Each structure stands twice: as structure tokens, then as C-alpha cells.
Amino acid sequence: MSGRDEIIRQAMTLTPEDRAYVADRIEQSLSQDGFASPDAAAAWIAEIERRVAAYDCGELQATGVDVALARTQAQLADRRSGKVDA
């Protein structure tokens, strides 16, 4: 068994939360400033600027964190259950 296979084997014994943490840290190590590529970073910056401008001029309303989190959790549950196409 190669070293990387052994690392994967050990990682798979972790809790789901710990595996997510490890996966996130590995992904961050591969990306630039938290983004997979300069193009992805530029796209996110443009999207953030678009949303801030829409909020500033009243075209977009803010959603409370509790509402946004509940909505996200419901959508994730639907995807995991197969109710929504990925």
C-alpha cells in the first residue's frame, strides 16, 4: 500500500466533520487565495461586487443568517435524498 493510500485509509476512519475539515484544508492548499484558479477568483469578485451594488441600490434584500442557513440545510437534505438533481 502506498503512502497516499494509507493516508486515505486513515482519513476514512475520521468522523464526517473531521473528513470535511481535512478535505477543506487540502483543497485550500491547492488553490490560490482560497480559489481554485485566478479565473474563479475573478468570477467570485465580480459576483460579490454585483450583489453589493444590487443591495446598495435596493434591488436585493438581505436575508438573515438563520433563514439562509435553514434554506441551505433544506436544499442540501433534498439533494442528498435525491429530491433535487445535482
C-alpha positions, -999 to +999 in steps of 0.1 A: +000+000+000+014+034-010+017+062+015-011+081+000-034+051+001-025+047+038-034+084+044-068+079+026-074+047+047-067+066+079-088+096+068-118+074+061-118+064+098-124+100+108-159+114+116-176+131+087-169+165+102-132+157+105-131+144+070-147+176+057-121+196+077-092+176+062-107+179+027-111+216+030-076+221+042-062+200+013-083+219-012-071+252+002-035+241-002-042+235-039-059+268-045-048+304-048-061+327-021-089+303-014-099+299-051-092+271-075-078+295-101-073+332-109-104+329-132-125+316-104-113+343-081-121+370-107-156+355-112-163+355-075-151+390-071-173+402-100-203+383-084-197+398-050-194+433-065-227+427-085-245+416-053-232+445-032-243+470-059-277+454-061-281+456-023-269+492-022-295+503-048-323+484-032-327+457-059-316+430-034-327+425+002-305+409+028-315+375+043-309+368+080-282+342+087-308+319+104-331+319+074-302+315+049-287+286+069-321+268+072-327+272+035-293+258+027-297+229+050-331+221+035-317+222-001-288+200+010-311+175+025-332+175-007-301+168-028-289+141-005-323+124-006-325+126-044-354+150-045-334+175-065-310+169-094-274+179-086 
